């Protein structure tokens, strides 16, 4: 009992009832991957004439017995890293800027396996095979437009019912002609799509346009004057990154995990395991911290 010494009488203690509680816990990238968040990956390959005809030894698409060309090197480097995170080890593979078999005009979003309904292939090996096959069938043309492949990826990312995150890898020689529509779709995706865009630059062209699409530099604005809700684009100049310690992998792992966490933070999505039936009693008490906890990571 409690005693009120001033009044000289005993007081009955009250009862404090906790109606709701939780343990604020900041999740990391592995918390999401290890508890059911699915990662999906797709590639979009540049089939414009600025790459030069594959039969030309100077072409960025030239395939020789001396080793992989820069497109192949870039796709293998990125694919081998992302394949370990992809939940089914399959990649969607698209092309843009070329004329696919049976078409009369250039397409800015077509499946390299010529199956638009199911453009996926099995892992890095399948990626290399479908790329080599496409070079024999697709006519290089132009212009270089990114907006359609970004829009397609945005729609697919929004349609999935499970907790997931999509990574679109655009491989290009740097010459883009639909800059403002591309900005518009990037900014739209930053608000409502669980996705990141990795742009890998190959060759020796001017990549300043690619750098302008990376919101790290600021100044990314759509037609209505709206800025991105979060940074979803990462530009990686392949030759430069390949010469650095850690290579392309380091560049990828610097940003994609952070971008996933920022999406989960903004949309208040905890790791699936926290609410799963098999969660431990402690895990069931975990809640996301208030505020922009991903920004501090």
Secondary structure by P-SEA (a helix, b strand, c coil): ccccccccbbbbbbbbbbccccccccccaaaaaaccbbbbbbbbbbbccccccccccccccccccccccaaaaaaaaaaaaacccccccccbbbbccccccccccccccccccccccccccccaaaaaaaaaaaaacbbbbccccaaaaaaaaaaaaaaccccbbbbbbbbccccccaaaaaaaaaaaaaccccbbbbbbbcccccaaaaaaacccccccccccccccccccbbbbaaaaaaaccccaaaaaaacaaaaaaaaaaaacccccccccccccccccccccccccccccc
